[in-house]
């Protein structure tokens, strides 16, 4: 998945069910196991707020952390 402002806006616009499934799919692809209890509506709203507030510097840092994977 390419990480850019358009992707972040698209993720933030997803309904809870779609966003939850997307998170689970991305986590599994990265080898992470998520606690399903962590994906509450409240936590998804916090995530949406973070996605909408991400700056270009935040994106650059994410790309650095990911080492260019999917970016």
N, C-alpha and C positions, 0 to 999 in steps of 0.2 A: 504494500500500500504506500503510495507516495504521500508524504507529509507536507502539506502546504496549507495556506489559509482557507482555500476552498474545501479541502478535505475536513478540516476542523469544523467549518460551518456546516458541512453535510452531516458529520457525526452529531453535532449539537442539535440538528433539526430532526434526528430520528426519534421515533416514538420509543417508549421504554422497552418494549419487546424486541424491536429491531436492534436498538443500541446494545441491549444485554447480549443478544446472540452474536453481534459483531465483536463485542469485547471478549466473549468466550472463545470465538473462533480465532481472533488475533492472539489471545493468550495461549491457546493450545498450540498454535503454529510456532510460537516462540518458546514452547516447552514449559509454560507456567500453568499451574493449577490454581484456580480461583475458588474461594469460598463463596458458594452461591448466596449465602446470607449477606454478603458484602454488597450485592448488587440491588440495594433497595432503591425505591423511588427517590428518596432524599439524597442518597449518594449519587445517583444518576443526575440529579439536578445540580449538585455540586460540581460534578464532572462537566456538565454543559456550561456552567458558569466559567469554569477554568478554560475550557476549549474556546469559548467566545472571547475571553480576555487574553489569550496567548498572543505574545508579540513576536515579531520577526526574530528577536534575540532568543526567545524561548524556543522557537522552531530550530534555530541554528544549534542551540544547546542539545535539543532532542536528537538532531541528526548526528551531532558529535558523539553522544552517548550510544546511539545505535550503530555507529561506525559506518554509516552510509547504507545500511540495510533498509531496503524499501523506501528510499528517499530519492 
